[in-house]
Amino acid sequence: MTRSSGRERKYPKATWRKMGLPQDRHPKRSFEARSPPVKSAFVPPPIHDLPVEILQRIFTCVAEPRLRENDPFLQMYPEWIPITYVCRHWRAVALNHHSLWGSITPNLSLTWIKVLMARSSPAQVDAELRVGQVTVKLICLCVDEVIAILSDCARLRSLRLVGPRRDVCAVLDALRITMPIHHLALSLWGSGPPVVLSEDLFGGQAPIRHIHFTVDRYIVAPRWLLRGITHFTSGEQISLTGLLDALTQMPALTHFTLQHCRARWEESDVTHDRPIEMPHLERLVVHADSPRYLALLVQRLAIPRGAKRRLELRALAVTGWDRWLHWFTALLPIIEAANGLQHVFLSGGAKDGTFRAWTGDPATIGEDAEFCFEMYWYGSPTTTETDVHYASPIFHLGALCDLLGATRHGRWLVLEGDSARAELPASCWWRLLERLPAVEYLELHANAVEALRFGWGGNVGAPAVLPALRRVQLVAANNAATTTADSQTQTHASAARKRFISRIVPSRLAKLVSLAHAMAKVPSTHGSDDTLPSGVQPPGIYADNTLEGLIALLQGSTAQNSR
């Protein structure tokens, strides 16, 4: 390429014009000297050039409420308000986006509540207000202020009132105007008699579809309010008879959740021969400290086939499942009708953890299962040495699998384990895995791998477990990579003990070399060399990155082979 003349480099076009020379009178270049124009990289348009609709969607995402647990000391103004001070364009877009101003949270001052009410018009409003005295962390409005705010707003889409029952009831008694409310939530503090809502509440014709009641006794709602309810969440301490009477008034109910009910329910409470028809019910969820509540509900409600049932238990410590044996037995027909609990999940350790079992095919998650059982514990005893009658539920999970039928049906097992590998004795893992002989697919997370190596490493007294195991999947600590190992199904149990990854006892298994040779043709999820990508395995977990190292880990022979 030839260089251009110095005059061209020295004088710009403006200088050529001052000299009286034509602008096109530049020294000629050869064809080779002319390089093709370079296309500039794409530069995205600035955000103020985006369509107004896109900006409004972004502002709506910024204004979405967040969990208060992250920061209980929220500002007394909307946290998203700084976006209105970026530029004039943003401010104009925000002021004209009326639904952006329609969310009233309990941390706002009375002045800001009035501003949001004015700027949200004519959009609908979602309000959560706390009634009562001013506290340190949360702002509460007096009864008269709340009545004045709500009485002047006929655009309420959802309303949540929290506070002492006397103050909240005073507010509800004053709301006699018609409002387009679809969601109503009442959380009442203090003890007292049942709360009876007025027939004239919201003018007697609010189109409420979702209700959530939390009170020390229960709330009696008028029939017109319950007639169109589709989602009902009860945090009440209500009797079984009272709850069933309320459910009979909800013919359109599709989702029902019972939360932390501690009222005493007995089988003799209801003498109805025919169960209550719930033709549209799709999901029944019970959070409780006993399976009694779900067992009695499914006996009294005629639920359509295919409806999802979920039981979530919280247990600090148990001695066994004898006191719940009757209720677990009552739930077994439902579990068997859904082809049994085929998924088993364990996370955590003795102090805190979660055990979950659910029905469905391999792609089914717990939320979508026809039946899902979940137990969680927190602050439980970490050992059984001090008091045998006060033990963490994790020490009894093997017997629980028997009661729920997971011993016969469980095929997919996920173990997340606990970082404190020495927290659980080896016998705890033995008792659990012995009760899951039908498991074919095992997923191990890094902490669980360490826990199993601790439980089986060098212990010649360890029992034989998981005789039907066909695939093992190791999830690295960063959850970015996994390794799987498959083996062919064997007919005889004796062959299975030798060929499968079924026993994590090195003294009772075939040599590592022979087992690895039998599985040499098994494909891995990361290439033909059956190795994990470099840098993804936790340090100190297994001897090497090969499939043989994974098998050695499951056999508990890592320590011996590394010597």
NUTIGU-597661 format. One record per residue (C-alpha): x, y, z. Coordinates in nm, 2 decimals, padded with zeros to 4 digits. Layout:
N
{atom {X Y Z}}
...
***
This chain:
563
{atom {00.00 00.00 00.00}}
{atom {00.14 00.34 -00.10}}
{atom {00.15 00.62 00.14}}
{atom {-00.05 00.93 00.08}}
{atom {00.13 01.26 00.03}}
{atom {00.23 01.48 00.31}}
{atom {00.01 01.76 00.19}}
{atom {-00.29 01.55 00.23}}
{atom {-00.19 01.46 00.58}}
{atom {-00.10 01.81 00.68}}
{atom {-00.40 02.01 00.55}}
{atom {-00.76 01.93 00.62}}
{atom {-01.05 02.01 00.39}}
{atom {-01.11 02.35 00.55}}
{atom {-00.76 02.46 00.47}}
{atom {-00.80 02.36 00.10}}
{atom {-01.11 02.58 00.09}}
{atom {-00.92 02.88 00.23}}
{atom {-00.65 02.82 -00.03}}
{atom {-00.92 02.84 -00.31}}
{atom {-00.85 02.49 -00.43}}
{atom {-01.13 02.25 -00.53}}
{atom {-01.22 02.01 -00.25}}
{atom {-01.18 01.71 -00.47}}
{atom {-00.83 01.81 -00.57}}
{atom {-00.65 01.57 -00.34}}
{atom {-00.35 01.38 -00.46}}
{atom {-00.46 01.07 -00.64}}
{atom {-00.41 00.74 -00.48}}
{atom {-00.36 00.41 -00.65}}
{atom {-00.64 00.16 -00.64}}
{atom {-00.43 -00.05 -00.40}}
{atom {-00.41 00.23 -00.16}}
{atom {-00.78 00.26 -00.12}}
{atom {-00.89 00.03 00.16}}
{atom {-01.25 -00.08 00.19}}
{atom {-01.46 00.10 00.45}}
{atom {-01.46 -00.06 00.79}}
{atom {-01.80 -00.13 00.93}}
{atom {-01.83 00.00 01.28}}
{atom {-01.95 -00.23 01.55}}
{atom {-02.32 -00.22 01.64}}
{atom {-02.39 00.03 01.92}}
{atom {-02.72 -00.03 02.10}}
{atom {-02.94 00.27 02.12}}
{atom {-02.94 00.46 02.45}}
{atom {-03.21 00.36 02.69}}
{atom {-03.40 00.69 02.65}}
{atom {-03.45 00.59 02.28}}
{atom {-03.64 00.28 02.38}}
{atom {-04.02 00.27 02.32}}
{atom {-04.22 00.40 02.61}}
{atom {-04.39 00.07 02.65}}
{atom {-04.05 -00.10 02.71}}
{atom {-03.94 00.16 02.96}}
{atom {-04.27 00.12 03.15}}
{atom {-04.21 -00.26 03.17}}
{atom {-03.86 -00.20 03.30}}
{atom {-03.99 00.04 03.56}}
{atom {-04.26 -00.21 03.67}}
{atom {-03.99 -00.47 03.73}}
{atom {-03.79 -00.22 03.94}}
{atom {-04.09 -00.15 04.15}}
{atom {-04.18 -00.51 04.22}}
{atom {-04.18 -00.56 04.60}}
{atom {-03.90 -00.76 04.76}}
{atom {-03.88 -00.97 05.07}}
{atom {-03.87 -00.76 05.38}}
{atom {-03.64 -01.02 05.55}}
{atom {-03.36 -00.87 05.34}}
{atom {-03.39 -00.53 05.50}}
{atom {-03.66 -00.47 05.76}}
{atom {-03.58 -00.10 05.78}}
{atom {-03.73 00.01 05.45}}
{atom {-03.75 00.37 05.35}}
{atom {-04.06 00.57 05.41}}
{atom {-04.09 00.64 05.04}}
{atom {-04.10 00.40 04.74}}
{atom {-03.76 00.25 04.68}}
{atom {-03.79 00.29 04.31}}
{atom {-03.86 00.66 04.32}}
{atom {-03.49 00.75 04.22}}
{atom {-03.57 00.65 03.86}}
{atom {-03.79 00.96 03.83}}
{atom {-03.49 01.18 03.89}}
{atom {-03.26 01.04 03.62}}
{atom {-03.39 01.27 03.34}}
{atom {-03.69 01.45 03.22}}
{atom {-03.79 01.17 02.98}}
{atom {-03.78 00.90 03.24}}
{atom {-03.98 01.12 03.48}}
{atom {-04.24 01.18 03.22}}
{atom {-04.27 00.81 03.14}}
{atom {-04.29 00.72 03.51}}
{atom {-04.56 00.99 03.59}}
{atom {-04.77 00.87 03.29}}
{atom {-04.74 00.50 03.39}}
{atom {-05.03 00.50 03.64}}
{atom {-05.01 00.14 03.74}}
{atom {-04.65 00.20 03.86}}
{atom {-04.79 00.41 04.15}}
{atom {-05.06 00.16 04.24}}
{atom {-04.87 -00.05 04.50}}
{atom {-04.90 00.07 04.86}}
{atom {-04.67 -00.10 05.10}}
{atom {-04.68 -00.08 05.48}}
{atom {-04.35 00.11 05.51}}
{atom {-04.49 00.42 05.34}}
{atom {-04.58 00.74 05.53}}
{atom {-04.93 00.88 05.51}}
{atom {-04.80 01.16 05.28}}
{atom {-04.66 00.92 05.03}}
{atom {-04.97 00.70 05.04}}
{atom {-05.18 01.00 04.94}}
{atom {-04.93 01.08 04.66}}
{atom {-04.95 00.72 04.52}}
{atom {-05.33 00.73 04.54}}
{atom {-05.34 01.05 04.33}}
{atom {-05.09 00.95 04.07}}
{atom {-05.22 00.60 04.02}}
{atom {-05.56 00.72 03.91}}
{atom {-05.73 00.57 03.71}}
{atom {-05.53 00.24 03.75}}
{atom {-05.62 -00.01 04.02}}
{atom {-05.45 -00.01 04.36}}
{atom {-05.29 -00.29 04.56}}
{atom {-05.28 -00.18 04.93}}
{atom {-05.12 -00.34 05.23}}
{atom {-05.18 -00.14 05.55}}
{atom {-05.09 -00.19 05.91}}
{atom {-05.34 -00.06 06.16}}
{atom {-05.25 00.03 06.52}}
{atom {-04.98 00.21 06.71}}
{atom {-04.64 00.32 06.57}}
{atom {-04.37 00.06 06.63}}
{atom {-03.99 00.07 06.59}}
{atom {-03.95 -00.11 06.25}}
{atom {-04.29 -00.10 06.09}}
{atom {-04.52 00.20 06.04}}
{atom {-04.88 00.16 06.15}}
{atom {-05.17 00.40 06.07}}
{atom {-05.45 00.48 06.30}}
{atom {-05.80 00.36 06.23}}
{atom {-05.93 00.69 06.12}}
{atom {-05.65 00.74 05.87}}
{atom {-05.70 00.40 05.71}}
{atom {-06.07 00.45 05.69}}
{atom {-06.02 00.79 05.52}}
{atom {-05.77 00.64 05.27}}
{atom {-05.99 00.34 05.17}}
{atom {-06.32 00.52 05.17}}
{atom {-06.19 00.77 04.90}}
{atom {-06.06 00.49 04.68}}
{atom {-06.30 00.29 04.47}}
{atom {-06.01 00.13 04.27}}
{atom {-05.89 -00.13 04.52}}
{atom {-05.78 -00.45 04.35}}
{atom {-05.63 -00.62 04.65}}
{atom {-05.64 -00.53 05.02}}
{atom {-05.43 -00.67 05.31}}
{atom {-05.50 -00.54 05.66}}
{atom {-05.26 -00.63 05.94}}
{atom {-05.30 -00.54 06.31}}
{atom {-05.49 -00.59 06.63}}
{atom {-05.83 -00.75 06.57}}
{atom {-06.02 -00.46 06.73}}
{atom {-05.86 -00.20 06.50}}
{atom {-05.89 -00.41 06.18}}
{atom {-06.25 -00.49 06.26}}
{atom {-06.32 -00.12 06.30}}
{atom {-06.18 -00.05 05.96}}
{atom {-06.38 -00.33 05.80}}
{atom {-06.71 -00.21 05.96}}
{atom {-06.66 00.13 05.79}}
{atom {-06.60 -00.01 05.44}}
{atom {-06.96 -00.02 05.30}}
{atom {-06.89 00.11 04.95}}
{atom {-06.87 -00.11 04.65}}
{atom {-06.51 -00.19 04.55}}
{atom {-06.36 -00.41 04.27}}
{atom {-06.16 -00.61 04.52}}
{atom {-06.03 -00.95 04.39}}
{atom {-05.78 -01.03 04.67}}
{atom {-05.86 -00.99 05.05}}
{atom {-05.61 -01.08 05.32}}
{atom {-05.67 -01.03 05.69}}
{atom {-05.41 -01.09 05.96}}
{atom {-05.54 -01.02 06.31}}
{atom {-05.34 -01.01 06.63}}
{atom {-05.46 -01.09 06.97}}
{atom {-05.70 -01.34 07.11}}
{atom {-06.08 -01.32 07.13}}
{atom {-06.40 -01.47 06.99}}
{atom {-06.45 -01.56 06.62}}
{atom {-06.46 -01.26 06.39}}
{atom {-06.79 -01.22 06.20}}
{atom {-06.77 -01.00 05.88}}
{atom {-07.07 -00.78 05.80}}
{atom {-07.31 -00.86 05.52}}
{atom {-07.26 -00.50 05.39}}
{atom {-06.88 -00.53 05.36}}
{atom {-06.78 -00.37 05.03}}
{atom {-07.14 -00.30 04.95}}
{atom {-07.22 -00.67 04.95}}
{atom {-07.10 -00.73 04.59}}
{atom {-06.72 -00.73 04.57}}
{atom {-06.59 -00.98 04.31}}
{atom {-06.34 -01.14 04.56}}
{atom {-06.16 -01.45 04.42}}
{atom {-05.87 -01.49 04.66}}
{atom {-05.89 -01.48 05.04}}
{atom {-05.62 -01.53 05.31}}
{atom {-05.73 -01.54 05.67}}
{atom {-05.49 -01.55 05.97}}
{atom {-05.63 -01.53 06.32}}
{atom {-05.61 -01.71 06.66}}
{atom {-05.97 -01.84 06.62}}
{atom {-06.15 -01.81 06.28}}
{atom {-06.33 -01.56 06.06}}
{atom {-06.69 -01.61 05.95}}
{atom {-06.74 -01.45 05.61}}
{atom {-07.08 -01.39 05.45}}
{atom {-07.20 -01.64 05.19}}
{atom {-07.19 -01.39 04.90}}
{atom {-06.82 -01.34 04.96}}
{atom {-06.74 -01.71 04.96}}
{atom {-06.95 -01.80 04.66}}
{atom {-06.69 -01.70 04.40}}
{atom {-06.37 -01.78 04.58}}
{atom {-06.12 -01.98 04.38}}
{atom {-05.81 -01.96 04.61}}
{atom {-05.85 -02.00 04.99}}
{atom {-05.57 -01.99 05.23}}
{atom {-05.65 -02.04 05.60}}
{atom {-05.41 -01.97 05.88}}
{atom {-05.69 -02.00 06.13}}
{atom {-05.72 -02.22 06.44}}
{atom {-06.05 -02.35 06.32}}
{atom {-06.23 -02.67 06.40}}
{atom {-06.28 -02.94 06.14}}
{atom {-06.66 -02.88 06.14}}
{atom {-06.62 -02.50 06.10}}
{atom {-06.38 -02.55 05.81}}
{atom {-06.60 -02.79 05.63}}
{atom {-06.90 -02.56 05.67}}
{atom {-06.69 -02.28 05.50}}
{atom {-06.58 -02.51 05.22}}
{atom {-06.93 -02.61 05.14}}
{atom {-06.99 -02.24 05.05}}
{atom {-06.71 -02.24 04.80}}
{atom {-06.83 -02.43 04.49}}
{atom {-06.58 -02.26 04.26}}
{atom {-06.27 -02.34 04.48}}
{atom {-05.96 -02.46 04.29}}
{atom {-05.68 -02.40 04.54}}
{atom {-05.70 -02.46 04.91}}
{atom {-05.41 -02.42 05.16}}
{atom {-05.43 -02.49 05.53}}
{atom {-05.15 -02.33 05.72}}
{atom {-05.03 -02.42 06.07}}
{atom {-05.36 -02.52 06.22}}
{atom {-05.32 -02.64 06.58}}
{atom {-05.69 -02.70 06.66}}
{atom {-05.78 -03.05 06.78}}
{atom {-05.93 -03.25 06.50}}
{atom {-06.09 -03.59 06.57}}
{atom {-06.24 -03.85 06.34}}
{atom {-06.57 -03.83 06.54}}
{atom {-06.61 -03.45 06.48}}
{atom {-06.80 -03.50 06.15}}
{atom {-07.08 -03.76 06.10}}
{atom {-07.15 -03.68 05.73}}
{atom {-07.20 -04.00 05.53}}
{atom {-07.13 -03.84 05.20}}
{atom {-06.81 -03.63 05.15}}
{atom {-06.83 -03.27 05.04}}
{atom {-06.81 -03.24 04.66}}
{atom {-06.52 -03.02 04.54}}
{atom {-06.55 -03.06 04.16}}
{atom {-06.30 -02.79 04.07}}
{atom {-06.04 -02.84 04.33}}
{atom {-05.69 -02.87 04.17}}
{atom {-05.45 -02.84 04.46}}
{atom {-05.48 -02.92 04.83}}
{atom {-05.18 -02.81 05.05}}
{atom {-05.15 -02.87 05.42}}
{atom {-04.87 -02.71 05.64}}
{atom {-04.90 -02.87 05.98}}
{atom {-04.72 -03.05 06.26}}
{atom {-04.91 -03.37 06.21}}
{atom {-05.05 -03.57 05.91}}
{atom {-05.38 -03.58 06.09}}
{atom {-05.51 -03.27 05.91}}
{atom {-05.45 -03.39 05.56}}
{atom {-05.58 -03.74 05.63}}
{atom {-05.91 -03.61 05.77}}
{atom {-05.95 -03.36 05.49}}
{atom {-05.91 -03.62 05.21}}
{atom {-06.16 -03.84 05.39}}
{atom {-06.42 -03.56 05.41}}
{atom {-06.37 -03.40 05.06}}
{atom {-06.45 -03.55 04.73}}
{atom {-06.15 -03.44 04.52}}
{atom {-06.13 -03.49 04.15}}
{atom {-05.89 -03.75 04.02}}
{atom {-05.56 -03.60 03.93}}
{atom {-05.58 -03.32 04.18}}
{atom {-05.25 -03.24 04.35}}
{atom {-05.21 -03.30 04.72}}
{atom {-04.92 -03.18 04.93}}
{atom {-04.83 -03.24 05.30}}
{atom {-04.56 -03.03 05.46}}
{atom {-04.47 -03.13 05.82}}
{atom {-04.23 -02.96 06.06}}
{atom {-04.09 -03.18 06.33}}
{atom {-03.82 -03.07 06.58}}
{atom {-03.75 -03.42 06.72}}
{atom {-03.92 -03.76 06.71}}
{atom {-03.88 -04.09 06.88}}
{atom {-04.05 -04.28 06.59}}
{atom {-04.36 -04.27 06.38}}
{atom {-04.59 -04.47 06.61}}
{atom {-04.81 -04.17 06.70}}
{atom {-04.86 -04.09 06.33}}
{atom {-04.89 -04.45 06.21}}
{atom {-05.27 -04.43 06.18}}
{atom {-05.26 -04.11 05.97}}
{atom {-04.99 -04.23 05.74}}
{atom {-05.19 -04.55 05.68}}
{atom {-05.49 -04.34 05.59}}
{atom {-05.28 -04.16 05.32}}
{atom {-05.14 -04.48 05.17}}
{atom {-05.44 -04.54 04.93}}
{atom {-05.39 -04.20 04.78}}
{atom {-05.02 -04.26 04.73}}
{atom {-05.07 -04.60 04.58}}
{atom {-05.34 -04.46 04.34}}
{atom {-05.06 -04.23 04.21}}
{atom {-04.82 -04.53 04.15}}
{atom {-04.63 -04.47 04.48}}
{atom {-04.36 -04.23 04.59}}
{atom {-04.09 -04.28 04.32}}
{atom {-03.88 -03.97 04.40}}
{atom {-03.68 -03.93 04.73}}
{atom {-03.48 -03.62 04.82}}
{atom {-03.27 -03.55 05.12}}
{atom {-03.08 -03.23 05.20}}
{atom {-02.91 -03.12 05.52}}
{atom {-02.81 -03.30 05.83}}
{atom {-02.93 -03.37 06.18}}
{atom {-02.96 -03.01 06.30}}
{atom {-03.16 -02.88 06.00}}
{atom {-03.26 -03.04 05.68}}
{atom {-03.54 -03.14 05.44}}
{atom {-03.68 -03.47 05.33}}
{atom {-03.91 -03.49 05.03}}
{atom {-04.08 -03.77 04.85}}
{atom {-04.33 -03.75 04.56}}
{atom {-04.50 -03.94 04.29}}
{atom {-04.46 -03.91 03.91}}
{atom {-04.23 -03.99 03.62}}
{atom {-03.87 -03.89 03.60}}
{atom {-03.95 -03.54 03.47}}
{atom {-04.20 -03.47 03.75}}
{atom {-04.10 -03.21 04.01}}
{atom {-04.25 -03.20 04.36}}
{atom {-04.47 -02.90 04.28}}
{atom {-04.64 -03.09 03.99}}
{atom {-04.67 -03.43 04.16}}
{atom {-05.01 -03.58 04.23}}
{atom {-04.89 -03.64 04.59}}
{atom {-04.59 -03.48 04.76}}
{atom {-04.47 -03.53 05.12}}
{atom {-04.22 -03.29 05.27}}
{atom {-04.07 -03.28 05.62}}
{atom {-03.83 -03.01 05.74}}
{atom {-03.66 -02.96 06.07}}
{atom {-03.45 -02.69 06.22}}
{atom {-03.26 -02.67 06.55}}
{atom {-03.30 -03.05 06.61}}
{atom {-03.06 -03.25 06.83}}
{atom {-02.75 -03.36 06.64}}
{atom {-02.69 -03.68 06.83}}
{atom {-02.90 -03.95 07.00}}
{atom {-02.66 -04.01 07.28}}
{atom {-02.81 -03.76 07.53}}
{atom {-03.17 -03.87 07.51}}
{atom {-03.30 -04.15 07.29}}
{atom {-03.65 -04.00 07.31}}
{atom {-03.54 -03.67 07.16}}
{atom {-03.37 -03.73 06.82}}
{atom {-03.36 -03.55 06.49}}
{atom {-03.61 -03.68 06.23}}
{atom {-03.31 -03.77 06.00}}
{atom {-03.24 -04.07 06.22}}
{atom {-03.58 -04.22 06.15}}
{atom {-03.61 -04.16 05.77}}
{atom {-03.56 -04.52 05.68}}
{atom {-03.86 -04.62 05.88}}
{atom {-04.06 -04.33 05.73}}
{atom {-03.98 -04.46 05.38}}
{atom {-04.14 -04.79 05.48}}
{atom {-04.45 -04.62 05.61}}
{atom {-04.50 -04.42 05.30}}
{atom {-04.42 -04.70 05.06}}
{atom {-04.11 -04.54 04.92}}
{atom {-03.92 -04.87 05.00}}
{atom {-04.12 -05.05 04.72}}
{atom {-04.15 -04.77 04.47}}
{atom {-03.86 -04.53 04.51}}
{atom {-03.65 -04.52 04.19}}
{atom {-03.49 -04.18 04.19}}
{atom {-03.28 -04.07 04.49}}
{atom {-03.11 -03.73 04.54}}
{atom {-02.87 -03.67 04.82}}
{atom {-02.74 -03.32 04.89}}
{atom {-02.59 -03.40 05.23}}
{atom {-02.44 -03.17 05.48}}
{atom {-02.10 -02.99 05.49}}
{atom {-02.05 -03.13 05.84}}
{atom {-01.98 -03.49 05.73}}
{atom {-01.90 -03.61 06.08}}
{atom {-02.23 -03.49 06.21}}
{atom {-02.42 -03.81 06.11}}
{atom {-02.30 -04.15 06.22}}
{atom {-02.24 -04.40 05.94}}
{atom {-02.52 -04.62 06.07}}
{atom {-02.77 -04.34 05.98}}
{atom {-02.68 -04.36 05.61}}
{atom {-02.69 -04.74 05.63}}
{atom {-03.04 -04.75 05.77}}
{atom {-03.17 -04.50 05.51}}
{atom {-03.02 -04.66 05.20}}
{atom {-03.11 -05.01 05.31}}
{atom {-03.47 -04.90 05.30}}
{atom {-03.44 -04.79 04.94}}
{atom {-03.36 -05.11 04.75}}
{atom {-03.56 -05.02 04.44}}
{atom {-03.35 -04.70 04.37}}
{atom {-03.21 -04.71 04.01}}
{atom {-03.09 -04.36 03.97}}
{atom {-02.88 -04.18 04.23}}
{atom {-02.78 -03.81 04.22}}
{atom {-02.50 -03.71 04.46}}
{atom {-02.40 -03.35 04.54}}
{atom {-02.05 -03.27 04.67}}
{atom {-02.13 -03.27 05.04}}
{atom {-02.32 -03.59 05.01}}
{atom {-02.02 -03.75 04.84}}
{atom {-01.81 -03.66 05.13}}
{atom {-02.07 -03.79 05.37}}
{atom {-02.09 -04.13 05.20}}
{atom {-01.71 -04.16 05.18}}
{atom {-01.71 -04.10 05.56}}
{atom {-01.99 -04.35 05.61}}
{atom {-01.84 -04.63 05.40}}
{atom {-01.47 -04.56 05.39}}
{atom {-01.28 -04.85 05.52}}
{atom {-01.57 -04.98 05.73}}
{atom {-01.60 -05.36 05.66}}
{atom {-01.92 -05.38 05.87}}
{atom {-02.11 -05.16 05.62}}
{atom {-02.42 -05.33 05.48}}
{atom {-02.50 -05.39 05.11}}
{atom {-02.73 -05.12 04.97}}
{atom {-02.90 -05.02 04.64}}
{atom {-02.89 -05.35 04.46}}
{atom {-03.09 -05.22 04.17}}
{atom {-02.87 -04.91 04.10}}
{atom {-02.81 -04.84 03.73}}
{atom {-02.69 -04.48 03.72}}
{atom {-02.49 -04.25 03.94}}
{atom {-02.48 -03.88 03.88}}
{atom {-02.23 -03.66 04.05}}
{atom {-02.31 -03.29 04.08}}
{atom {-02.00 -03.07 04.12}}
{atom {-01.99 -02.80 04.38}}
{atom {-02.06 -02.53 04.13}}
{atom {-02.36 -02.73 03.98}}
{atom {-02.20 -02.67 03.64}}
{atom {-02.11 -03.03 03.55}}
{atom {-02.21 -03.38 03.63}}
{atom {-02.08 -03.73 03.56}}
{atom {-02.31 -04.03 03.51}}
{atom {-02.23 -04.40 03.50}}
{atom {-02.46 -04.67 03.37}}
{atom {-02.45 -05.05 03.39}}
{atom {-02.65 -05.31 03.22}}
{atom {-02.94 -05.47 03.41}}
{atom {-02.86 -05.81 03.56}}
{atom {-03.11 -06.09 03.62}}
{atom {-02.96 -06.25 03.92}}
{atom {-02.89 -06.07 04.25}}
{atom {-02.55 -06.23 04.28}}
{atom {-02.44 -06.08 03.95}}
{atom {-02.59 -05.75 04.06}}
{atom {-02.37 -05.74 04.37}}
{atom {-02.06 -05.77 04.15}}
{atom {-02.15 -05.57 03.85}}
{atom {-02.35 -05.28 03.98}}
{atom {-02.24 -04.99 04.20}}
{atom {-02.45 -05.15 04.46}}
{atom {-02.22 -05.19 04.76}}
{atom {-01.99 -04.93 04.89}}
{atom {-01.77 -05.18 05.08}}
{atom {-01.43 -05.24 04.92}}
{atom {-01.37 -05.57 05.10}}
{atom {-01.69 -05.73 04.95}}
{atom {-01.67 -05.60 04.60}}
{atom {-01.48 -05.70 04.29}}
{atom {-01.16 -05.52 04.23}}
{atom {-01.18 -05.17 04.10}}
{atom {-01.00 -05.25 03.78}}
{atom {-01.24 -05.53 03.68}}
{atom {-01.55 -05.32 03.76}}
{atom {-01.41 -05.03 03.56}}
{atom {-01.33 -05.26 03.27}}
{atom {-01.69 -05.39 03.27}}
{atom {-01.82 -05.03 03.25}}
{atom {-01.55 -04.90 03.01}}
{atom {-01.80 -04.86 02.73}}
{atom {-02.05 -04.66 02.93}}
{atom {-02.07 -04.31 02.79}}
{atom {-02.01 -04.01 03.01}}
{atom {-02.18 -03.68 02.99}}
{atom {-01.85 -03.50 02.91}}
{atom {-01.69 -03.67 02.62}}
{atom {-01.56 -04.01 02.53}}
{atom {-01.27 -04.01 02.78}}
{atom {-01.51 -04.03 03.07}}
{atom {-01.35 -03.75 03.25}}
{atom {-01.49 -03.44 03.42}}
{atom {-01.38 -03.10 03.28}}
{atom {-01.08 -02.97 03.46}}
{atom {-01.14 -02.75 03.76}}
{atom {-01.50 -02.84 03.84}}
{atom {-01.45 -03.11 04.10}}
{atom {-01.42 -03.02 04.47}}
{atom {-01.07 -03.07 04.59}}
{atom {-01.01 -03.37 04.81}}
{atom {-01.34 -03.54 04.70}}
{atom {-01.20 -03.82 04.49}}
{atom {-00.87 -03.95 04.38}}
{atom {-00.87 -03.85 04.01}}
{atom {-01.10 -03.71 03.75}}
{atom {-01.18 -04.04 03.57}}
{atom {-01.49 -04.25 03.58}}
{atom {-01.28 -04.51 03.78}}
{atom {-01.23 -04.24 04.05}}
{atom {-01.61 -04.19 04.07}}
{atom {-01.67 -04.57 04.11}}
{atom {-01.40 -04.59 04.37}}
{atom {-01.56 -04.31 04.56}}
{atom {-01.90 -04.49 04.56}}
{atom {-01.72 -04.81 04.67}}
{atom {-01.55 -04.63 04.96}}
{atom {-01.22 -04.75 04.82}}
{atom {-01.07 -04.41 04.74}}
{atom {-00.86 -04.40 05.04}}
{atom {-00.72 -04.75 04.99}}
{atom {-00.64 -04.70 04.62}}
{atom {-00.47 -04.37 04.69}}
{atom {-00.22 -04.53 04.93}}
***
